[in-house]
Amino acid sequence: MRLKNPKIAVIGAGILGSAITYSLAIRGADVLLFDEYPEPGSGVTGRAFGWVNVINGTPTHSSYTLWREAIAEYQHLEAALPEALSGARSGSLVWRATPEETEQLADLHERAGDDVQLLKRSVVSEWEPRLRRAPECAVFSRNDLALDPARLAGSYVAAALAAGASVRFNEKVTSIETANGRVTGIRVSDGIVNADIVVMAAGSAINALAAEIGIHTGVETSPALLLRYNCSLPVVNRILRGPRLEIRQAGDNTLLVAKSYVENGVENGPQAIGLRTLAVMREELDLPDSVTLASAAVGKRPVFADGLPRLGFLPHVDGLYVAVGHPGVILAPLIGRLATEEILDERRSDLIPAPK
Ligand SMILES: Cc1cc2nc3c(=O)[nH]c(=O)nc-3n(C[C@H](O)[C@H](O)[C@H](O)COP(=O)(O)OP(=O)(O)OC[C@H]3O[C@@H](n4cnc5c(N)ncnc54)[C@H](O)[C@@H]3O)c2cc1C
């Protein structure tokens, strides 16, 4: 039996912790958010590509229903908190190595009921005139969004503060305090902060926090690269994903590319991949000469082997809640709502597996 007005501590102001804090706060909950860094989105959220989509999902995979629910939740967010998505761009163009494969992709998603359209080369060229070799055809996924995940986390936190939540940045949680099988609070630099419920939304760092109290979460860390390029002009209008490149452009014209992480060495380290990718970008797109690599950052994605996130109370310690997993940007608004319904209303959804 949960308390009527529990004191809730959320660890982590990434996209998940920020979304949960916002959802709890607008319901009038007593919520306090902690992050060890000075601003929201300082973890992997600040290194995410920011593609909210179903086109990269597989309709036969169990995560697909979840992704679709998550996209629908973005529409609620747009209505409730329009400023959070004010800089977002919609729509993406995806193509495979051959026209047949691209047609199959369109067909797969059409049959699943997604709002996709197969475009001919002439249309792709018209929409993306800087593509040097437009594909014979491409799938247009209309409802996809390209957004800045750290900015979204910031909007969530600002709205949570306005709704009465408290936030402590530059505050590392060093342990979770328990007594008699239930949570009693968290330890920070100046002592213990009491809490009835602790939400662990610390991304891949939840392993260390949970291990302190003898819990193995099963979260693995999967590194990926976010490459940013200075650019002075608009180059692409939508997210473009072909066999050689996945690229989008931010509002300030920065070009963003997501890549697999290989190693930290000289030949295949982030910087080397960033420079090689720039050469590919020049082959694929008519880029201004002045485009340069601004940064090549490694982000540690928290993932589970089955590709699904985890959301729910841990069975071992009463009051200890977990919210972690991939793809966090797509799932954040949905996870915010589901976590809030479970914590405040004891209403559990079976969309996301509970942690064990
Ligand atoms: C290159 C790349 C591209 C990606 N593209 C996409 C995409 O297009 N779409 C998508 O949905 N996902 C994408 N992702 C994945 C996405 O970034 C993550 O799923 C998501 O950001 C996870 O958010 P989070 O809040 O769980 O974790 P985090 O952002 O890591 O947040 C955890 C927070 O907890 C804080 N913290 C940790 N330990 C403590 C502690 N002890 N005390 C206090 N604070 C603590 C950290 O400082 C951090 O701010 C991508 C990732 C990468 C690397």
The ligand as a MOL file (V3000), in Angstrom:
LIG
                    3D

  0  0  0     0  0            999 V3000
M  V30 BEGIN CTAB
M  V30 COUNTS 53 58 0 0 0
M  V30 BEGIN ATOM
M  V30 1 C 24.9110 8.6750 -30.9750 0
M  V30 2 C 23.6040 8.3940 -30.2970 0
M  V30 3 C 22.4240 8.5610 -30.9960 0
M  V30 4 C 21.2000 8.3030 -30.3760 0
M  V30 5 N 20.0820 8.5430 -31.0780 0
M  V30 6 C 18.8880 8.3310 -30.5020 0
M  V30 7 C 17.7060 8.6440 -31.2190 0
M  V30 8 O 17.7580 9.1290 -32.3470 0
M  V30 9 N 16.5020 8.3900 -30.6170 0
M  V30 10 C 16.4430 7.8490 -29.3490 0
M  V30 11 O 15.3380 7.6330 -28.8580 0
M  V30 12 N 17.5590 7.5690 -28.6620 0
M  V30 13 C 18.7640 7.7980 -29.1870 0
M  V30 14 N 19.8940 7.5340 -28.4790 0
M  V30 15 C 19.7660 6.9290 -27.1580 0
M  V30 16 C 19.4070 7.9860 -26.1070 0
M  V30 17 O 20.4530 8.9170 -26.0440 0
M  V30 18 C 19.2150 7.3220 -24.7380 0
M  V30 19 O 18.3180 6.2240 -24.8250 0
M  V30 20 C 18.6340 8.3290 -23.7290 0
M  V30 21 O 19.2570 9.5790 -23.8300 0
M  V30 22 C 18.7800 7.7800 -22.3250 0
M  V30 23 O 18.3550 8.7780 -21.4300 0
M  V30 24 P 18.4870 8.5910 -19.8710 0
M  V30 25 O 17.7510 9.7080 -19.2350 0
M  V30 26 O 18.0900 7.1990 -19.4930 0
M  V30 27 O 20.0610 8.6350 -19.5800 0
M  V30 28 P 21.0550 9.8700 -19.4050 0
M  V30 29 O 20.8500 10.9130 -20.4120 0
M  V30 30 O 22.4370 9.3070 -19.3150 0
M  V30 31 O 20.6360 10.5060 -18.0210 0
M  V30 32 C 21.0630 10.0060 -16.7980 0
M  V30 33 C 21.4040 11.1980 -15.9250 0
M  V30 34 O 21.7000 10.7060 -14.6240 0
M  V30 35 C 22.7510 11.4830 -14.0910 0
M  V30 36 N 23.3920 10.6730 -13.0570 0
M  V30 37 C 23.9760 9.4780 -13.2170 0
M  V30 38 N 24.4100 9.0160 -12.0270 0
M  V30 39 C 24.0660 9.9460 -11.1040 0
M  V30 40 C 24.2420 10.0380 -9.7010 0
M  V30 41 N 24.8400 9.0690 -9.0040 0
M  V30 42 N 23.7650 11.1350 -9.0840 0
M  V30 43 C 23.1590 12.1310 -9.7730 0
M  V30 44 N 22.9800 12.0920 -11.1030 0
M  V30 45 C 23.4240 11.0070 -11.7540 0
M  V30 46 C 23.6440 11.7860 -15.2900 0
M  V30 47 O 24.4090 12.9360 -15.0580 0
M  V30 48 C 22.6240 11.9670 -16.4030 0
M  V30 49 O 22.2690 13.3190 -16.5960 0
M  V30 50 C 21.1450 7.8130 -29.0430 0
M  V30 51 C 22.3300 7.6800 -28.3270 0
M  V30 52 C 23.5450 7.9680 -28.9440 0
M  V30 53 C 24.8120 7.8270 -28.1520 0
M  V30 END ATOM
M  V30 BEGIN BOND
M  V30 1 1 1 2
M  V30 2 1 2 3
M  V30 3 2 2 52
M  V30 4 2 3 4
M  V30 5 1 4 5
M  V30 6 1 4 50
M  V30 7 2 5 6
M  V30 8 1 6 7
M  V30 9 1 6 13
M  V30 10 2 7 8
M  V30 11 1 7 9
M  V30 12 1 9 10
M  V30 13 2 10 11
M  V30 14 1 10 12
M  V30 15 2 12 13
M  V30 16 1 13 14
M  V30 17 1 14 15
M  V30 18 1 14 50
M  V30 19 1 15 16
M  V30 20 1 16 17
M  V30 21 1 16 18
M  V30 22 1 18 19
M  V30 23 1 18 20
M  V30 24 1 20 21
M  V30 25 1 20 22
M  V30 26 1 22 23
M  V30 27 1 23 24
M  V30 28 2 24 25
M  V30 29 1 24 26
M  V30 30 1 24 27
M  V30 31 1 27 28
M  V30 32 2 28 29
M  V30 33 1 28 30
M  V30 34 1 28 31
M  V30 35 1 31 32
M  V30 36 1 32 33
M  V30 37 1 33 34
M  V30 38 1 33 48
M  V30 39 1 34 35
M  V30 40 1 35 36
M  V30 41 1 35 46
M  V30 42 1 36 37
M  V30 43 1 36 45
M  V30 44 2 37 38
M  V30 45 1 38 39
M  V30 46 1 39 40
M  V30 47 2 39 45
M  V30 48 1 40 41
M  V30 49 2 40 42
M  V30 50 1 42 43
M  V30 51 2 43 44
M  V30 52 1 44 45
M  V30 53 1 46 47
M  V30 54 1 46 48
M  V30 55 1 48 49
M  V30 56 2 50 51
M  V30 57 1 51 52
M  V30 58 1 52 53
M  V30 END BOND
M  V30 END CTAB
M  END
